[in-house]
Amino acid sequence: MESPSSDDARARPVHDRQHLLRDLALIYLTLAHGTDEDLTDDEVDTIAGELHEWQEEMRQESVLSAIKGALALYEREDALDQVNAAIQGVHERLSEEDRQLILDDLVEIAMADGRYMHEESTFIGELADAWDVSAGEEDRGHWASSAWTVLQNEGPAESWTPVHDLALIYLTLAYETDKDLDEDEVDAITAKISEWIPGAENEDVLGVVREVMETYVQGPRRRVFAESVDAVGEVVPQHQHEALLADLRYVAEADGVILDAERRIIRDLADAWGLPAEEA
């Protein structure tokens, strides 16, 4: 991370700087733990490192104290109110440029455990909105709007969307390799599609899966599948392609076994989406 742009950071009284550190720590912790109910050592180390860069002149003990204070707030019954107050406090204290840097920090924290989850992407997107952070097309980072709206449909409700493309890929993986589609595989496909469109009603997700099944049986399958692979590769940011492969493995294993044919499809998709072979 770059150093904060505001010279005000060092000019603030120690109490204010400690309060800002605690607010940042609370936001960082909410992202790291609140989105997956897990907090790894790597995430804690990343949080401490990012906080130290914000206040380089403060001792490491002060950073650890800020994290402990944030944990205490996070465990309170009114934790959500505390998080919202921290978000508002950062908005009021820091410039837009510094708020942009915080969003970049959050992406680093989100990826510290080796994954960039949809819930984390959504959280970062909501912060960008709350902090009125925007960027030109050439400056868009991981926190830009495309990072958390990758599968939103901007066309008519009935039209084919990137969600349909993704469901078609999952369906092809589950059925084409063994000519069988069991209930567990359908449940796995539905669950993973739901993660890509947070807030969607279950019936809407099932509707997408049904529409894709109808398209799948009509063919020509290879052309439609190839188009879906290209479409998903274009609309989903590169840093989320690994999450796509993780979803594919989940779907492939839903029936209790992952076939060699399924492994080949996943490797081919990794190649199509620009991921190294070991990711597959």
N, C-alpha and C positions, 0 to 999 in steps of 0.2 A: 504494500500500500504506500502511496505517496504521503508525505507529511501533510497535516491539515493546513489549509490555505490561510486560515484566519490567524493573524498575529495576536488577536484577542485571547487566544487559548492560553498563552503564557501570562497575559496581563491580568487574567481573572484571579480573584482571591482563591486561596487554597481550598476553602470550603466549596466554592462554586465548581472548581475543577474536580473535586472528589464527587460532588453530586452528579456532574456530567458523566464521569466515569461509571458511576453506579447505574445511571440511566442507560448508557451504552451497553454495559454488561447485562442488564436485564433484557434488553432487546436481543442481544446476541444469544443469551440463554434460551429465550423464548423460541427463537428460530431453531437452535440446535436440539432442544429437548421437546418443545411443544409440538413439533410437526411429526415426530415419530416415537415420542415417549422414551427416548434413549439419549444418553449423553456419554459419548466415548472420551477416552483420555486424549485422543488426537483433537477432538473438538474443543475440550477445555484448554489444551495447550495453544490452539489457534486463537481462541478467544483472548487468552492472556497476552499473546503476542500482539494482536491487533490493538488491544487496550493500551499496551505499553507504548506503541507507536503514536497513539493519540496524545499521550502525556509523557514524553520521553524524559522530562526532568524529574518526574515523580519516581519514588523508589518502588521496587518490585513488591514490597510489602503493601504499598498503597493500592496497587493493582489487584493483589490477592484480596485485600480488604473490600474493594469494590465488588469483586465477584461474590464474596461471602454475603455482603449486604444485598446484592441482587438475588442470590439464592433465597435469602430470608423473605424477601418480597414475593418471590415466585411461588413460595410455599404457602402464602397467606390465602385466606378464603376470598379476599378481594383482589387476587392476583391480576385478573383481567383489567381492573381499574388502574392498578399500579403500572401495568404495561402501557395502557393508553396514555397515562400521565407522562410516562417516560418518552413515548413517541412525540407527544405534544411539546415536552420540554426540549427535546433535541431540535424539533422544528423551529422553536423560538430562539434557541441559543446559537445555532450554527447556520452558516451561509448555505446556499443551494449547492455550491461546489463541494463543501464539506459533507453535505448530506449525500451527494453522489458518491463520495469516497466511502461513506459508511455502507452504502448499498453494495459496492464492490467488496468491502470487507465481509459482508453477509454472504456473498456468493462463495468466498474462500472458506468461510466457516461451514457453509452447507456442504461443500465438497470435501471437507476434511476427513469424513468417514468413507470417502471413495464413491459416494453416490450423490446425485442431485435430484431430490425427490420433487414430485409435482406439488406437494403441500408446501415445501420450502420455496419453490418458485412462486407460488401463489402469495405466500406471506411477503416475499420481497416486492412483488408487484403491488400489493396493497400499501406497503410502506412508501413506495415511489409515488403513489397517488396521494397518500396522506401528507407527504412532504412536498408536494407540487414539484417533483423532479421530472424534468424532461430532457431530451437530448436530440440533437440533429441526427439524421439518418446515418451519417458517416461516423458518429460518435457513439452509436448504440452499443451498450455492453450487455453482459448476461442479464442485467436487471431491466433491460428495455422491455417494452410491452410485449414483444414477440415471445419473450421467455415464459410468460405465464398465460398466454392466450393462443398457444400454438395450434390448437385444434378447434378454435372457435369458428363457427360458420357465419360468414357475412352475407350469404345469399338467402334465398327463400328457405323456409323451414323444411320444405319437402325435397330440396336439392341434395345431390351427393356431396358429402363433406369430407374433410380429412379424417374425421372420426370413422366414417364408413371405410375409407382406405385402410386405416389401421385395423379395424375389425376384420376386413377381408384378408389381411396378412395373417392375423391370428387364426382365422378359420381355415385358411389354406394349410398352415402349419399343422393344425390339429387333425384335419380330415385327409388331406391329400397323401400323407405319408403312410397311412394304414387303412384308408377307406372306411374309417369308423369315427363317429363323433358321439361321445357319451355325455351324460349329464354333468359329470365333473368338469369336462373340458368346456362345455357351454358356460358353466358357472365361473370357470377361470377366465374365459374371454370376457364375460360380462363384468367381472370384478376389475379386470385391468382397464377396460374401456372406461369404467366409472372413475378410476383414478385420474384419467386424462381430462375428464370434464367434471371437476368438482361441483357439487350442487345440483347436478342433473338428477331428475327423478329416476328411480329404478325402471319404471315402465318405459321411459324414454330411451334408456340404454338398451332394454330388451327390444324395443322397436327398431333401433339401429341394427342390432344383431339379426333380427328377422329379415329386414330389408337386404342385408348383405347376403344372407343365406339364399334369398330368392335370386339375387343377381348371380351368385356363385353357380347355381344349378343351370342358369341360362347360358353361361359361357359367352364368348371364348375365354376360358379361364386364364390361359397363359398371358394373353394380351392385357386383360384386366388386372391381373396380379402385378405384371411389370409396371403398369401405369400407377398402381397404388404404391408400389415400392418407391418409385421416383417421387411421387407426390409427398409421401411421408418424409422421405429424405430431405426434400426441399423445405417443408414447412416446419419441421422440428429442428431446433437449433442443434449444432454439432455437439455441444456439451451435454445434451440429453439423449444422444443416440445410444449411449451405454445403457441408459434406463430402458430403452426400447428392447435391447437384447435381453436384459434381465426379465422383462415381461414375457418375452418369447420363450425363455427357458421355463418360466413358471407355467405357461400354457402347455408346453411340451411335456412337462412332468405331471400334469394334472391327472392323467390316467394311470399314474404309478410307474411309468417307465418312459425313458427318452430314447427314441429309436435313432439308428444311424442316419436314416433319411431325414429325421428332424434336425439332427446335428448339422447335416450338410446344408439344409435350408438356412439355418441360423448363421453358418459360416458364410454362405453366399450373401445373406443380408448384411452381415458385418462388412463384407467387402464392398457391397453397393453403397453403404452409408459411410465409407471411409474410416472404418475401425480396423485396427490390427487384428491379425488372425487369433492372437491369444485371448482377445476379448470374447471370442465366440466359444 
